[in-house]
Amino acid sequence: MTSFARPAVGTFIFFAVAFSLCVYFTFAAVQGDYGLFRRVEITAEAEHLQSQLVQVQADVVMMENLTLRLSDDYLDLDLLDEQARSVLGMIRADEIVIR
């Protein structure tokens, strides 16, 4: 009588579990919260926020300049005239308004 050696069921289960774990950890390394795709998203968001920071810093410098020019220590009459015209909507008698 010849006996054919059947692979043990335990060996099959071991390799099935090992393969499942490999697939899970590979998926988690790519798609997970700390995966490669998330890292690319974070890097792109950091670059976007860095460019926003540069823009906001430029706006702050401009506002500081305008604040200085309208302060009591340094008064820019042209800027004051411009602000009064835009806020109050006033013009001089010798000017013509074009709409």
C-alpha positions as CSV (number, residue, x, y, z in Angstrom):
1,M,0.0,0.0,0.0
2,T,1.4,3.3,-1.0
3,S,0.7,6.2,1.1
4,F,0.7,9.7,-0.3
5,A,1.9,12.3,2.0
6,R,-0.7,15.0,2.4
7,P,0.5,18.3,3.7
8,A,-0.6,18.9,7.2
9,V,-3.5,21.2,7.7
10,G,-1.4,23.0,10.4
11,T,1.2,23.9,7.8
12,F,-1.4,25.3,5.5
13,I,-3.0,27.4,8.3
14,F,0.5,28.7,9.3
15,F,1.3,29.9,5.8
16,A,-2.2,31.4,5.4
17,V,-1.9,33.4,8.6
18,A,1.7,34.5,7.7
19,F,0.5,35.6,4.2
20,S,-2.5,37.5,5.7
21,L,-0.2,39.3,8.2
22,C,2.2,40.2,5.4
23,V,-0.7,41.6,3.3
24,Y,-2.1,43.5,6.3
25,F,1.2,45.1,7.3
26,T,2.0,46.0,3.7
27,F,-1.4,47.7,3.3
28,A,-0.9,49.5,6.6
29,A,2.6,50.7,5.6
30,V,1.1,52.2,2.4
31,Q,-2.4,53.3,3.3
32,G,-2.4,53.6,7.1
33,D,-2.4,56.6,9.3
34,Y,1.4,56.6,9.3
35,G,1.8,55.2,5.8
36,L,3.5,56.5,2.7
37,F,0.4,58.2,1.3
38,R,-0.3,60.0,4.5
39,R,3.4,61.2,4.6
40,V,3.0,62.7,1.1
41,E,-0.2,64.4,2.2
42,I,1.5,65.9,5.2
43,T,4.5,67.1,3.2
44,A,2.2,68.8,0.7
45,E,0.2,70.4,3.5
46,A,3.4,71.6,5.2
47,E,4.5,73.3,1.9
48,H,1.1,74.9,1.5
49,L,1.1,76.2,5.1
50,Q,4.7,77.5,4.6
51,S,3.7,79.5,1.6
52,Q,0.7,80.9,3.6
53,L,3.0,81.8,6.4
54,V,5.2,83.8,4.0
55,Q,2.1,85.6,2.7
56,V,0.8,86.4,6.2
57,Q,4.3,87.7,7.3
58,A,4.3,90.0,4.3
59,D,0.8,91.2,5.2
60,V,2.0,91.9,8.7
61,V,4.9,93.9,7.5
62,M,2.7,96.0,5.3
63,M,0.2,96.6,8.1
64,E,3.0,97.6,10.5
65,N,4.2,100.1,7.9
66,L,0.7,101.6,7.5
67,T,0.3,101.7,11.2
68,L,3.6,103.5,11.6
69,R,2.7,106.0,8.9
70,L,-0.6,106.9,10.7
71,S,0.9,107.0,14.2
72,D,1.3,110.2,16.3
73,D,5.1,110.1,15.9
74,Y,5.1,109.9,12.1
75,L,2.1,111.2,10.1
76,D,2.0,110.7,6.4
77,L,-0.5,113.3,5.1
78,D,-1.0,111.6,1.7
79,L,-1.9,108.3,3.4
80,L,-4.2,110.1,5.8
81,D,-5.9,111.9,2.9
82,E,-6.3,108.6,1.1
83,Q,-7.8,106.9,4.1
84,A,-10.2,109.8,4.8
85,R,-11.4,109.7,1.2
86,S,-12.0,106.0,1.1
87,V,-13.7,105.8,4.5
88,L,-15.7,109.0,4.4
89,G,-16.2,109.1,0.6
90,M,-15.2,112.7,0.4
91,I,-13.6,114.7,-2.4
92,R,-12.2,118.1,-2.8
93,A,-14.1,120.9,-4.5
94,D,-11.7,121.0,-7.5
95,E,-11.9,117.2,-8.3
96,I,-14.1,115.5,-10.8
97,V,-15.6,112.0,-10.0
98,I,-15.7,109.5,-12.7
99,R,-17.9,106.4,-12.2
